Amino acid sequence: MKKLVIVESPAKSKTIEKYLGSEYNVVSSKGHIRDLATTGKFGLGVDVENNFKPNYVAIKGKSKDIKNLKKQASGADMVYLATDPDREGEAISWHLYDELGLKDDKYKRVVFNEITKDVVVNAIKNPRTIDYNLVKSQETRRILDRIIGFRLSKLMRSKTGGKSAGRVQSVALKLIVDREREIGKFNPEEYWTITANFKDLNFTADLEKYKTKKIEINNENEADKILKSLDSNFQITSISEKEKNKASKFPFKTSTLQQMASNKLNFSSSKTMKIAQKLYEGIDIGSETVGLITYMRTDSERLSPVFINETFKYIEQNYGKEYIGIVKKAKKTENMQDAHEAIRPTSILRTPASLKKYLTSDEFKLYSLIYFRALAYLMAPAKTLATTIILNNNDYLFKATGSVITFDGYLKVYNAYEDNTDVILPKLTEDAVINTDDITKEQHFTKPPARYTESSLIKELEALGIGRPSTYATIMQTIKDRGYVNLEEKKFIPTEIGIETTDKLQEFFSNIVNVEYTANMESDLDKIADENLDNIKVLQEFYNEFEPLVEKAFKEMEKKQAEPTGEICPECGSNLVIRQGRYGQFTACSNYPNCKYIKKEPQQIIEICDCPKCMGKIIEKKTRKGKVFYGCNNYPKCDYALWYKPTGEKCPDCGELLIQKGKNIVCNSCDYQK
């Protein structure tokens, strides 16, 4: 019996094929095979007047892949659709089912949260059918994003200096712009603090109250007046000690992984997800190729009972019974999808140290973060002894606090990722008098709210119920790529174009491009997935409200004047101006559409190396969208091309060019790595 398994990525297919044996042929769809066309009304690829019927076409460059998949599917007795375990993966499975012409009795849908032999084999033994509610939810999201993206992006390009707008992207940008305006309006307020420094005893105490009233010092005169009322004698009025438990944090979900990787590893969200994808799909660890972590797009914080039991045994054997913790119950948020687990190692026995030689530096850092977070979650709380000392000086009460870890608990493995500093106070007795003449005043000013970082913006979007685990990295990258924000010291600062785009959208679409509307839409998509809401109704209600606003904006939005270059059009004598197109700025005639002259900018040719296919040269090129690639200068006679920059060296194993991929030099064709 011939069995075909279709997964999304080539890396995953290699790993899984080793698990299933010779009777299974595992191939890759290389992600989505179809998308909405760009034909029909407004180029949406959606028939808005016929229940929003989508018109799907093969993605450019995928026709050959689809042809190969059809050929292999036609010769198989059973086809297993094993795409990712989320809505996007479910939709890809449906597109494969539909495009390949599969019959209901000739296909099975399988899902697995981790790529390990036992889990994959068990998934094949326990298949299901395609969940059409999940497919409808994904399709509805795609149609909404297409309508909003196409209509608003065209509006922005024709009226402003902006390049695009989107359902979630524009709300994220609005948060950044709103925060910048808060900062601009902020008026800092002066305040002062007074501190007693006991150098001989190695501690300090801060002024907190006068008698029973909390003290506020607004200016230097008030501070000086208090200093004159103090002497050098401080009587200890109370010493309190309290033991506290410090609990571990939940294992990672997508948003918290991206936040922590940003804060501790200085990774962008897109970099984090690329590395996590590799760890999930499979790493060659010598004896086998295995997925090292569970699926990395999730908003669940639960762990499987099998992993919990395995980890409890590991903790007892390696740290002792007293380090075993309990399983805490996570709060279920309104928009939370709990289809699969939190992000964790596929086995607690695969320690970071044991895998270090098989991983790149960045892979090792991220795997360690994921591994120790999951391990720490199942360990006992740390115990701290918190000490508070109150000192009286002429009815002015000073406070000193200290904290000492008495049992390290989960910090035994997670201390490197937390900011823990013991503050040890001296052994003192109540009613004792200690002395110091070192009493200082210090001026401060209140600070404005902090600008968003990638980490804090993802946290805010999640708290507001906007976006999904699979979208955060894309949102961050898009607002950077569009030139709507700059990053300074890891903080988002909106550009002039970003502010202008936000203001124009708020002028005409404030009831749609806002937090509440976007969060409610996410909730509606969840209801569609749960079969509690009709997707056509959602689309129709949205479109009835949205399209009249777009038409009004096209008529009434003031158009930004194109910037003159000082040059004259060689064809009609009008001024040349800088215009904003879909793929960036270009220079054209101001007399458009009567004159359609576009200035061709001279391109600097950067030769990289000899072309291995012909006698030409590999040069740096750009796609229409501005993405850099490397191709032969003899195109179209020679179609040799690469996405990564070649080094000019040839692979000793297969003779293909070596390429620079991140920090690694690898072969473009085989598995060779220099």
N, C-alpha and C positions, 0 to 999 in steps of 0.2 A: 504494500500500500504506500503510495507516494503522498507525503505530507509536506505542505508548504507553510512556513511561518513568516509573516511579514511584520517587521518592526520598523521603527522610525529612522534609526541611525546605523551607519555601517559598523561603527565600533561596537554597538550593542549586538549586532547580528553575529559578529565573530565570537563574542563571549558566549552567547546562547547556543550557537551551533555545537560548541564543544560539550555542552551539557546534555543535549538531546540525542545525539548519536546519528548514525548514517541514514536512518529511515526518514530523517527530517532535513529539509533544505531551508535554511534561514536566510532571508534576503531583506534588503532595506528599501523603504519608500523614499528615504532621504527627506523626511518631514512631510509637509503638505504636498499633494500632487495637483490640487485644483484650488482655484480661488474665484471670487466674483469677477465677471467680465467688466470691461470699462466701456461698454456700449449701452444703448438705450437712453432713456431720459436722464439728462445731466451726467451721462457716462457712469451711472451708479452700478450697472449690471443687475439691477433689481427692478422688477415691474411693479411700481408703487400703486398702479391702478388695478392690479390683479392679485390682491392679497399678498403683495410684496414677494412675489415669486422670484427666487434668485436664479440668475443665469450663470452657471459655473462653467469655467473653461480650464484647460490644462495650464498650469503655471509655465511661463516662458522657460524653455530649456528642459522641461520635464517630459516632453513627448516620447523621447527615446526610453526613459525610465518606465513610463506607463506601458509602452509597447512590450518591453521585456517582462514586466510584471504580468501582463495579460497572457503572454506566451507560457510563463511558468505556472500561472494559475490554471490555465486550460488543461495542462498535463497532470494536475494534482487531483487526488481523490478527496482531499480535505485541505482547506485553507484556514489557517489560524491567524486572526488579526490581533497582533500583540503590541499595539501602539500604547502610548503612555496612559497611566491610570488617572486621567483627569478629563474635563470637558473637551479640551483641545484634542487630546488623544482619541476620545470617543468619536469626535467629528472626523478625524483622519481615517479611522476605521470605517466609518460610514461612506466616506468619499471613495475609499478603496473598494468596498463592497459594491457601490453603485457603478463606478467607472470600469471595474474589472468584470462586471456582469455576473457576480456570484449568485448562486442559488441558495435558498435558506437551508437546504439539507447538505450543502457543500462548504459551509463556512462555520467557524466558531470564533467567538470573541474571548480572548484571555487577557487577564491583567495581573501584574505582579508589582509589588511595591519595592522590591529589591531584586537585584540580578545575582542570585546565588543558586546553586544547582537544585537544592531541595525545593526552594520556592518556585523556580521556573517549572520544574517537573510537576509539582503539585498543581500549578496553574493550568498546565496542559491537560491534566486529568480532571479538572473541575471548570470547564468552560461555561460561558453563558452566551446570550445573544446581545446584539447591539442595544444599548439603552437609548431609545429615540427621544426621550425627554431631555437627556443631556445633550444630544445632538441639536435639538430645537433651541436649547438655551444658548449653545455656542453660536448657532446660525443667527439667532436674534441679536446677540452681541456684535457679530461681524457686520450684519446689515445696519445696525445703529451706528457703529463706528464708521462704516462706509458713507452713510448719508451725511452724518455730521462732519466727518473729515473732508469729504469732497466738496460739499456745499460751503462750509466755512473757510476752508483753505483757499478756494477760488475767490471768495469774497475778500479775504485778507490780502491775497496777492494783487488783486485789482484795485484795492482801496488804500492799502497801507504798505509798510515795508516788511510786513510779516510773511513767512513762508507757508505756515500751516496752522491749523487749529484742530483740536480733537476733544472727544467727550471727556476723557480723564486728564489728558495732557494740559488742557486749558485751565482746568480747576487747580491742578498742581501749580501752574504758573501764577494763577491768581493768588494763591496762598503766599507765594514768594513776594509778589508785588505788594500785597496787603501788609506783609511783615515789614518790608522796606519803608513803607509809608508810616507805619507805627514808629519805626526807629527815627524817621525824619521829624515827626511831631513830638518826640519825647523830650521833656524838659527835666534834666537831671536835678535832683534835690540834694542839698548838702546835709551831711550828718557826721557826727564825731563819735569816736569810741575812746574809752580810757582803760588801760591795761596795767595791772601790777605785775612786775617781773621779779620772781624770787629766784635769782640766779644760783644762790647757794643750794637751794632745794631742787633746782632744775625743773621748774614749772611756772606757768603764768595763769593769771585769773583776770577775767573781764568784768567790768562794772555792768550790773544787770538791773538793780532796783535801788530805789531810795525808800527805806522802810518796806512797805508792802506794794508800792507802786512801781511798775516797770518804767525805766527811765529812758527818755529820748533827749539827745543832745543835738541841737540844730545848728549851732555856730560855735566859733572859737571862744567868744565871751562866756557862753554857758559852760564850756569845757574848763576854762580857766577858773571860773567861780567854784566849780566842784573841786578842782585840784587844791584850791586854797582851803577848802573845808576838810581835806584829808590830812592825816599824819602818817607816821611810818609804822604804826601798830595795827595789825590785822588779827582779830580774834576769830578762831574757827568755831562757827556756831553749829554746824552740822556736817557729818560725813555719812553718806549713804552708799551702800554697795548692793548691786542687783545683778543676778545672773540672768542673761538673756540668750535665747536661741537665735541663731542666724541660719535661716533655711536656704537650701540651694534653689536655683532657678529651674524653671521647666526646660525640657530639651528644646532644641531649636525648631521653629517653623520658618518659612521662607523669609518673612519680614525681620524676625529677630536675628537670623543668621546674617542677613545683609547688614543690619545695624551693627552687630558685634564685629563682623569682619572689617567694616569701615572704621570703627573706633579703635580696634586692637591691632589689625593687620594693615590698615590703610589701603584696603581694597575697594575699588568702585563696585557698585551693585552688579554691573554687567560682568566684571572680572570674577566676582564671587560665583555667579551662576555658571559661567563657563567652566571654572575649575570643578565646581560641584557636579556638573553634568558629566565630566570625565570620570570623577570618582564613582558616580552612580553607574555609568555604562560599563566600566570594567577596566581593571589594571592588571597587567601581567606581573604576578608576584613570584615568579620562578616555577613553583609547583603547579600553578593554575592561573587562569585569568578569571577574576572575580570582581563583582561590584562591591565597592567598599562601604558605600552608604546607601540608605534608602532613598526613595524618590524625593527630589529636593524642591518640588513645587507643592507646598501643602500649607494649610493654616490650622492643622491639628497639632496638639501637644501630647497626645497619648502615645503609649508604647505597647508593643505586643506582649502578652503574657509570657511567651517563649523567651523573648529577649530579657524581660524583667527577671525571670527565674535564673537564667544563665548568668546575669550580671550580679544578682545577689550571691550566688555561689562564688563568683570571681572575687567579690568584695571580701567575703568571709575568708577565703583562702589566702588572699594577698594582704589584707589589712586587719582582719579580725572581726568578730561578731559585733563588737560595739560600733563598727562603722557602717553597718547595714541600716538603711533608712526605710522610709515608707513611700508608697505610691500616692502622691497628692492628686486630687481631682482638679482638673483644669476647668475654668469657667468657660461656658459655651456662649460665644458672642452671637449677636443676631444674624450676621452674614457669614458665619463660620461654616466651611465645608469640611466634613469629617470623613471623607471617603477613604483616607489612608493615614498612616502614622505620622508622627513627628520625624524630623531628620535625625538619624542615628547611625552608628556603625552597624554593618550587617552582622558582625560578631564582635563581642567584647574581647575575645581572645586575640584579635588582630590589633595589637597595640601599635601606637604610632612608632615607637622605637623599633619594633620588629619589621615595619614596612618602610622605614626611612630610605633604605638603599634603592627601593623601587619607585620612589616618588620624586618629582621635582621639588625644589624648595617651597614654591607656593602651594603645591598640592599637599606637601607635608604639613605646612602651617594650617591650612584649612581643615585637613583631616584631623589634626590634633585638636583643634577648636571644637569640632563636632563630637569627636570621641570623648573628650574630657567633660563636655557639657552633659552628655547623656549619662556618663558614669557618675558624675557629681550629683545629678538629680536623684539617683537611687541610693545615695549615701546619707548618713546621719547628719543632722544639723551641727554646725559649729557652735560651741558654747563660749560666751564672752562674759567677763566680769566688768560691769560698768560702774565706775566710781564717780560720785559727785561731791565736791567740797564747797561749802558756802562760807565766805569770810566777811566779817563785819568791820567796817572802818567808819566810825562816827555816823552810824545808821545807813551808810552806803554799802550795799551788799554786792560782793564780787563772787563770781562763780568759776570754778575750774572743773573740767570733766576729763576723765580718762577711761580707757577701755583696753582690756587685756584678754587675749584668747586663752581660755583654759582647756579647751578640747578642740582640736582642729577640724574634726568631722570631714565634711566634703571638701574643705579647703586643703586637705591633704593632697588632692589631685588638681584642684581648680584655683589655687592661690595666685598663680601667675596671671590669671585673667581678671582678678578683682583687686581693687585698691584698698588694701588692708594695712593699716599702720598702728601698731600698739602705741598708745599714749599712757605711760606709766606714771602715776602720781606717787609722791613720797608717802611713807607711813606717818600719819599725823594723828593727834588725839583731839577730841572735842574740847572746847574752852581754852585750848592752848593759844598762846599769842606768838605770832611770827612777825618779823620785821623786814621792811624794805623801803628805801628812799627812791627806788627806781619805778616811778609811776609815770606813764607816758600817755599823751593824747595823740590821736591820729585823725586826720580829715579824710572823709570818703564822700563819694557821690553815688546816688542810685544809678543803676545801669539800665539801658533800654532792653527790650526783649532781644534775644540772640537771633541772628540770621539762621536760616535753615541750612543744615548740612544734608548730605544724602541720607545719612542715618536718621536724623530728626524729622526730615520730610517724609520718609517712608513710615516712620512711627506715627506721624500725624495723619497721613492718608489712611492708614489701617484703623486708627482710632475713630476716624470720621466715617468709616465704612466705604471707602472709595478705592477702586482698583481691586486686583486679585493677585495672589502670589506670583502668577506668571507674568504680570504686567509691570511690576515696580521697576525692574531694571530697565525695561524699554522706555518707561516714562522719563526716568532720570536721563537716559541717553538722548532722547528726542529733544528735550528742552535745551540741552547743551548743543546738540548738533544744529538746531535751528537758529542758534545765536541769540536765544531769548534770555540766557543767563551767562554770567561769567563765574568761574570758581576762583575765590581768593581765600587762601588758608582753609581750604575744604568747605567754604561757606558760599551759598548761592547769592549772587547779587544780580538783580534784573538789569538787562541792558535797556537802552532807549527803545529799541524795537519791541522788546518783551513788554515794557510798560505800555507802549502805544497799542500793541495787539490786545492786551488785557483790557485797556480802557475802551477800545472800540467794541469789543465783545460785550462788555458790561453795559455799554450804552444801548445796545440793541437786543442782547440775549441774556439779560441778568436773571430772568426767571428760569433759564435752562442751564447756563454755564455757572453753576453755583454748587456748593457742598451738598445741600439738602436734596436737590433734584438728582444729582449724580448718585448719591447714596441710595435714594429710593429706587433708582433704576437698577442698581446692583441687587437690591432686595427683590425686585420684580424678576430679574434673571434667575435668581435662586428659586423663586416660586414656579417658574416655568420648568426648571429642572426637576422639581418635586411634583409636577403635574397638578399644581394648584392655581395655574393662571394660563390663559390662552395667549400664545405668543403673537398672533395676528392682532389681537386687541391692543396689546402693548405697543406694537409698531404703529398701528393706525392712530391711536391717541397721541403718541409722540409726534407723528408726521403732521397731523392736523394742527398742532400747536407750533411746530418748528418751521414748516415751509413758509407760512405767511410772514413770519419774522425775517426769514432770509430774503424774500422778495422785497419787503419793506427796506431792509438794509441796503440791498443793491441799488434801490432808487434814492435813498436819503442819506446814506453814509457819505461824508465828505471825503473826496479822494485826495490822497497825499500827492503833492506835486512832485514830478520826477526831477531829479537833480541834474542840471546842465553840466556837461563836461568841458564846455568852451570850444568844442570842435564843431565843424560843419559837415552835414551829410553830403557825401560825394554824389549822391543820386538826385537829390531835389533841393539842396541848399538850405534846408531847415537845420535847427540846432540838434546835435546829438545829446541824448540824456541817458542816465543810468536807470534801468528798469529792474524790477524784481520778478524773476521767473520762478518756475517750479523747482529748478535746480540751482538757484542762486542768482546773483546779479549779472547783468549783461548790458552792453552799450548798444543803443538802437536809435532810430530816428524819432524825433518828437512828433512828426507828421503822420504817425501810424493812426488808422489803417491805410491812409492814402499812399504812404510810402512804407515798405516793409524791410528797409535796409537794416541789417544787423552787422555790427563791426566784428570781424574775426580777430580775436586776440592772438598775438604770436605766442606759440607754445615753445617752452624750453625743452629740448630733447635731452633726456638723461639716459645715456647708455649704461647698461648694467653688465652685460656679458654677451658672449656669442650664443646664438640660438642653436640648440642641439638638434633641431629638426631640419634646418636649411643653412644657408651661408649668411643669414641676416644677423641682426643684433637684437637682443632683448632690451626693450626700453620701458620707462615708466609711462603708463597711460592712465586715463580716467574714464569711468563710465559716464553716461549722461547725468547720473545723480551725483557725480563728483567723487565716487569711490575709487581709490587707487588700485590698479592691478598692473601686471607686468606681461607684455606681449611682444611678439616679433614685429619688427618694423617693415617686414615684407607682407603684412596683412593687406588684402585677403588671400594672397597666394599661399601664405603660411599662417595657420590659425593657432600656433603654439601660444599658450597663455598660462599664467600662474596668478593666484591671489596673493601669495607671499613672496617677498623679495628673494630672488636667487642669490647665492653667494658667488657663483661662477665656478665652484668646484663640482665635480661629478661623484656620484655615489659609487663606492668601491664594490658594492654588491650587484647593482643593476645598471649602472651607467647613467641614470637620470640625474637631473640637477639637484643639488642640495639647496634647501631654502632656510631662511631665518624665521622660525616660528616662536614668537616670544623671545625667551632667552636661550632657546635650544636651536641647534642646527640639525635638521632632519632631512630625510629623502622625500622628495615630492611624490614618489611612487611606491616604495616599499617601506618596511619597518625600520630601516637603518637610522640610527641616531649617532651623531658624532660625539 
